[in-house]
């Protein structure tokens, strides 16, 4: 089965990938990174809830940025991918009813918006860190469904 991937400029250098711990998507994540010609060219940092995990836990956020600094120093990371996914149990754990979605069209849209909100918040923090750290980083945010299809998440005017 061919996976659907968004159109965007592919990473030119090494990447730090932040993803969730959901074991249902491990193979799909590898396929997505292979699609971007990133085989053996990315570090993967895993937090329950990906960007949400960073936002909800100060220690996880600190660990993420410390890891990012080491990845930039050792591996010349130039791009950061934030990969969120649908039907994320960590969203339910951290946010309760606000992070619980069914398969209705309205919930589908609300879920996408919530993932985009947390991904864009972290992307902005990474860009700020990049300006003060001396490392020039590009940040891309994505949302994967449970079939491995990926869409690009982009900042909206309110973000």
C-alpha positions, 0 to 999 in steps of 0.5 A: 500500500502506498502511503500518502505524504504531504508536499514540503521541502525535504530535510537537507541535513540530519534531523531530530525526530520527536515522536510519540511512544505509540507502538502501533506506528513504529514501522510507519514512522520508519517508512515516513523517514525513509520517504524523506531520504533520512535512513540513518540520518535522524535521531529519534527522541520519544515522549508520550504525546510528542509535543504535548508531553514536552508541554505537560512535563517540565523535566521532559521539556528540559530533556528534549532541549538538552538532547537537541543540543547534543544532537546538533553538536554531534550529528549536525542536526539542521531540521527538527520534525515533530510527528504527532499522531491521531488517537493518541492515548497520552492526549487522553491521559494528560487532557482527559475529555479535551484529548479524547476524540471519536471518529466523527468529522467534528472530532476529527477536525478538533483533534487535528487542531489540538495536535497542531496547537501543541506542535506549533507551540513547541516549534516556536520554542525550538525556533527561539532556542535556535536563535540563541543557541547558534544552531540554525534549525528548520522545524516541520510539524506533522500528523500521522493517522493510524494507517501511516498517512501523514499530513503537514501541520502549519501554523495558523494566524492565531498561533 
